[in-house]
Amino acid sequence: MKIAILGTGRVGQTLAGKFVQLGHEVTMGSRDAANPKAVQWAASAGGSARADSFSGAAQGAEVILNATAGTASLQALQSAGSANLDGKVLIDVANPLDFSAGFPPSLSVVNTDSLAETIQRVFPAARVVKTLNTMTADLMVNPQLVAGGDHDVFVAGDDGDAKAVVVGLLGELGWEAGHIRDLGGLDAARALEMYLPLWLRLMMTFDQSGRFNIRIVSA
Amino acid sequence: MKIAILGTGRVGQTLAGKFVQLGHEVTMGSRDAANPKAVQWAASAGGSARADSFSGAAQGAEVILNATAGTASLQALQSAGSANLDGKVLIDVANPLDFSAGFPPSLSVVNTDSLAETIQRVFPAARVVKTLNTMTADLMVNPQLVAGGDHDVFVAGDDGDAKAVVVGLLGELGWEAGHIRDLGGLDAARALEMYLPLWLRLMMTFDQSGRFNIRIVSA
């Protein structure tokens, strides 16, 4: 698949690297096509890995993954260009974390709205799916790192076909079907983003490596 | 221990009943000392179980447990009387759920504040500990109901001694020490209350009985 990863941070690099390994055509998009982090990533990733601008990356992609900082995501997607997002599967893994008052951050969108829904409203023809925002990058691409993969990832989105594409990609990343929890429509992204404060607290008090996750247990 | 349970709903009744079984002196408090639900509960619970007003229940108690609806909690605690809360361990299990726009509810306090912190500010001499708000009542008093008890409960509070009392009571309820996760100060209540939207989504999509919980897994 042709996948554009928007964002050059740890989450973007980790996901981009894994998708190259899996045989996908990956372009890392950033504000500047010559962004040294993206260029260096593309050179070291090999294969068909490329670096480009946000719009250059989005243009040819079938799947676009937003791995920019949550508070910068709308701007990044505007740069990518609305026309380049139309009809595309847009995976939103970002969290709207507001660090302006220090650590731990608060949420810049919360409660009766979410970043994912905001993106969907601004780009109504994109097919937004929220996933993977509830864990550290290492686990996203390698669930086996923790408890043999016996923990959960969530998906939320209004477009069933787009969600099916995302579930397929999660399977390629190593997520077992039984651990991919479909929470329904994109408004469930509120719940997934509001989980972040608990994740941050656990990181602070329990495991600063961030290599932990939650597993749903039931009777 | 002398325990006041404020609130006559399912959470209050379930916790009150269990604490009676454990040999505690439990008084169920409500707006009206003659509240039929509380009177009936006290009669059927036997032992030293009593029904009283919020203030009557709080007055003699060593531990006060807020199991009222989150949006009514401040009013209930005002009725209990500030002087009756001073120096007491005040366990807050409530969630600030706002159902005014239907289901699922939003949160009436969120992000940079929490119900538990609000209570602590209004009653500065109470020793507030947040716990048990992240699961259905049946599980609070019987963690073994699910996965042999292999799942987690959280505590947050600024008073270490009060937190130790609460951890002791959680142990009596059946929670193993390794599954009681101390998230630090009372500001962590934000994270615990903001988890509720995810709990509600899981209830809606995964298990409407509510008999599920999360377990933290790590490497």
Boltz contact constraints between the chains, C-beta under 6 A:
constraints:
  - contact:
      token1: [A, 106]
      token2: [B, 111]
      max_distance: 6.0
  - contact:
      token1: [A, 106]
      token2: [B, 112]
      max_distance: 6.0
  - contact:
      token1: [A, 107]
      token2: [B, 111]
      max_distance: 6.0
  - contact:
      token1: [A, 110]
      token2: [B, 110]
      max_distance: 6.0
  - contact:
      token1: [A, 110]
      token2: [B, 111]
      max_distance: 6.0
  - contact:
      token1: [A, 111]
      token2: [B, 106]
      max_distance: 6.0
  - contact:
      token1: [A, 111]
      token2: [B, 107]
      max_distance: 6.0
  - contact:
      token1: [A, 111]
      token2: [B, 110]
      max_distance: 6.0
  - contact:
      token1: [A, 112]
      token2: [B, 106]
      max_distance: 6.0
  - contact:
      token1: [A, 146]
      token2: [B, 217]
      max_distance: 6.0
  - contact:
      token1: [A, 146]
      token2: [B, 218]
      max_distance: 6.0
  - contact:
      token1: [A, 146]
      token2: [B, 219]
      max_distance: 6.0
  - contact:
      token1: [A, 147]
      token2: [B, 217]
      max_distance: 6.0
  - contact:
      token1: [A, 151]
      token2: [B, 217]
      max_distance: 6.0
  - contact:
      token1: [A, 183]
      token2: [B, 201]
      max_distance: 6.0
  - contact:
      token1: [A, 183]
      token2: [B, 205]
      max_distance: 6.0
  - contact:
      token1: [A, 184]
      token2: [B, 205]
      max_distance: 6.0
  - contact:
      token1: [A, 188]
      token2: [B, 201]
      max_distance: 6.0
  - contact:
      token1: [A, 190]
      token2: [B, 197]
      max_distance: 6.0
  - contact:
      token1: [A, 191]
      token2: [B, 197]
      max_distance: 6.0
  - contact:
      token1: [A, 191]
      token2: [B, 198]
      max_distance: 6.0
  - contact:
      token1: [A, 191]
      token2: [B, 201]
      max_distance: 6.0
  - contact:
      token1: [A, 194]
      token2: [B, 194]
      max_distance: 6.0
  - contact:
      token1: [A, 194]
      token2: [B, 197]
      max_distance: 6.0
  - contact:
      token1: [A, 195]
      token2: [B, 198]
      max_distance: 6.0
  - contact:
      token1: [A, 197]
      token2: [B, 190]
      max_distance: 6.0
  - contact:
      token1: [A, 197]
      token2: [B, 191]
      max_distance: 6.0
  - contact:
      token1: [A, 197]
      token2: [B, 194]
      max_distance: 6.0
  - contact:
      token1: [A, 198]
      token2: [B, 191]
      max_distance: 6.0
  - contact:
      token1: [A, 198]
      token2: [B, 195]
      max_distance: 6.0
  - contact:
      token1: [A, 201]
      token2: [B, 183]
      max_distance: 6.0
  - contact:
      token1: [A, 201]
      token2: [B, 188]
      max_distance: 6.0
  - contact:
      token1: [A, 201]
      token2: [B, 191]
      max_distance: 6.0
  - contact:
      token1: [A, 205]
      token2: [B, 183]
      max_distance: 6.0
  - contact:
      token1: [A, 205]
      token2: [B, 184]
      max_distance: 6.0
  - contact:
      token1: [A, 207]
      token2: [B, 218]
      max_distance: 6.0
  - contact:
      token1: [A, 211]
      token2: [B, 219]
      max_distance: 6.0
  - contact:
      token1: [A, 212]
      token2: [B, 216]
      max_distance: 6.0
  - contact:
      token1: [A, 212]
      token2: [B, 218]
      max_distance: 6.0
  - contact:
      token1: [A, 213]
      token2: [B, 217]
      max_distance: 6.0
  - contact:
      token1: [A, 214]
      token2: [B, 214]
      max_distance: 6.0
  - contact:
      token1: [A, 215]
      token2: [B, 215]
      max_distance: 6.0
  - contact:
      token1: [A, 215]
      token2: [B, 217]
      max_distance: 6.0
  - contact:
      token1: [A, 216]
      token2: [B, 212]
      max_distance: 6.0
  - contact:
      token1: [A, 217]
      token2: [B, 146]
      max_distance: 6.0
  - contact:
      token1: [A, 217]
      token2: [B, 147]
      max_distance: 6.0
  - contact:
      token1: [A, 217]
      token2: [B, 151]
      max_distance: 6.0
  - contact:
      token1: [A, 217]
      token2: [B, 213]
      max_distance: 6.0
  - contact:
      token1: [A, 217]
      token2: [B, 215]
      max_distance: 6.0
  - contact:
      token1: [A, 218]
      token2: [B, 146]
      max_distance: 6.0
  - contact:
      token1: [A, 218]
      token2: [B, 207]
      max_distance: 6.0
  - contact:
      token1: [A, 218]
      token2: [B, 212]
      max_distance: 6.0
  - contact:
      token1: [A, 219]
      token2: [B, 146]
      max_distance: 6.0
  - contact:
      token1: [A, 219]
      token2: [B, 211]
      max_distance: 6.0
